[in-house]
Amino acid sequence: MDDSADVRLANLSRFVFSAPSWRRSLVIAIVLGFAVDIGSYSVGGSIRFFGTLAFTLPTLVAFVLTKPLVELSDRPLTWNRSALLAAASTIFMVLITMPAVLPARSWVPLVYASAIGFAFGLRLLVLVAVSDYRVLHMVGPAATQAVAGVAVGTWLFGGSFLPLAVLLMGVFLLGFTILIWLIERPLHRAFGIHGLSFLNAFIAHLTDGSRAMEEFFREIGESVTVPQTSFFFRREGRPDLVVTIPNVHPGPMGEIGGGNIPVRFAAEFEESVMVPHGCATHDFNLVSEDEIRKLVEGIRATKPNLRFDDGASPAVRRTSGSVRLLCQRFGDALLVVSTRAPRTTEDLDFSFAPTFDAEGRRRFSALGFVDAHNCMAEISGPVFPGTPVGSEYLRGVREAVDAMANEPCGPFAAGYGRKPVPFSRVQGFGDLGVQVLVVETGGQKTAYVLLDGNNMVEGARDALVARCLELVDEAEVMTTDSHVVNTITGRNPIGMAVPVEELAPVLERTLRAALADLAPATVASSTAWCEGVVVFGSTRITQLAATVNAMLVYVAPLSLAILLLAFILSVVTYLVLL
């Protein structure tokens, strides 16, 4: 399962990095220029300060001019990136030019002109990727270093250098433009989007929180109807509580799409709200945060028809193969919380949601199914119907529905607590911290603990459940699967950055607060069928990942072929001009 397409796509995060300080990049370029000066002098070079003039000076010019020129197109570029791009281009220029200094000094104008052309093309490719996918808009900013190099080369080598350098700039411009077109072509044909424009939006999101990516997701998205089961608790003398289980995915990352579903739901209701994870993979990521309102409106539409009941059954544990279920009946509805811990617990495909709903309606008015999403040993693919694990889930729910229909109900009390955590998103924790619902009935206290985060490291769930069982009779620890803790990859589970021992005291305080908040309660349930919700779409992530991975296979050899052709044309051009 580790080789699934969405997992391989997440692994591309290794290519993303932060640019170092602009000072560091410029120091490297300056030192490199001095090194070339010394090397050129030591081999009897006729041009004094060749490195400083031919390499360092164009670097400084490019650093100063690139950022303001890019911003003329209302696109972002930081000073750090401007300096890094200039320094990287300088390194390539040196690597191309210096081998010709010693064996054949007469070739220095040609190789330096070729280096200028290559730097121009490389800068164009990078700027198109990180700032503005429109090639014509980035030609000017990309040419700054090359133009400065042409000016220096003309002064050093004479007037004949100018047409040579300009022609080679044109050759490399054409070559890199073709390469950019070939890189963009697969995504444009498959999804009708510009791949580099999407990359622009992704980088803008990482740097300044831009939400431009949502427009791309909307272009490839599709409208669906999703069920959302909710439990409404009314308590004597206490605030009301809603436990609602969306069958959309809280992703793809950060604040983009549905990445922060738990917080957005909490902001839309007067009641306290708990939002555990339902049945959905990344195919059911919301394309925009605005889609959350459709889910909220669907839930609100069910409120006038709610019928409250004062009965609840004790919680019962059931097992189906590797799947363990915590089941509790609330009036004429059933709540089922699933886990495979200590085995990896991953997303269940959306198709389970209507299937479980149909199973529940054989004996109940509603069934709320929660994927506790509480054990990550490695990044793995989702669970699909028909697989051995999928069959265990289906069999377990079917048997639980039949068994729980005969469980007697009695009066119950409910208590709620929420505490923030002294940890950040980078450390794996979302904004809602720790939430706990305690249900007391028939002499049994059951704690439903919800941590705002994306999964938990292997063993963390068991340690926290054990801590809860010191105060209650039954417990399960769930996560919301919130992707605000993920910006690139899906691996940032609770317990990886912060030891469970540091989280346990916060959980215990929250649990004690919920126990102190116990009050007689009634409960109602509903299942809203939310229509017109725009999500990524079935298999879209798989298709996107397959396209990107296929591109990676041919981009490297294709780039090499185009560059070799450009250098061959450079030599031909030089010989013709002679």
Buried (B, 14 or more C-beta within 10 A) or exposed (E): BEEBBBBBBBBBBEEEEEBBEBEBBBEBBBEBBBBBBEBBBEEEBEBEBBBBBBBBBBBBBBBBBBBEBBEEBEBBBBBBBBBBBBBBBBBBBBEBBBEBBEEEBEBBBBBBBBBBBBBBBBBBBBBBBBBBBBBEBBBBBBBBBBBBBBBBBBEBBEEEBBEBBBBBBBBBBBBBBBBBEBBBEBBEEBBEBBBBBBBBBBBBBBBEEBBBBBBBBBEBBEEBEBBBBBBBBBBEEBEBBBBBBBBBBBBBBBBBBBBBBBBBBBEBBEBBBBBBBBBBBBBBBBBBBEBBEBBBEBBEEBEEEEEEBBBBBBBBEBEBEBBBBBBBBBBBBBBBBBBBBEBBBBBBBBBBBBBBBEBBEEBBBBBBBBBBBBBBBEBBBBBEEEEEBBBBBBEBBBBBBEEBBEBEBEEBBBBBBBBEBEBEBEBBBBBBBBBBBBBBBBEBBBBBBBBBBBBBBBBBBBBBBEBBEEBBBBBBBBBBBBBBBBBBBBBBBBBBBBEBEEBBEBBBBBBBBBBEBBBBBBBBBBBBEBEEBBBBBBEBBBBBBBBBBEBEEEBEEBBEEBBEBBBEBBEEBBEEEE
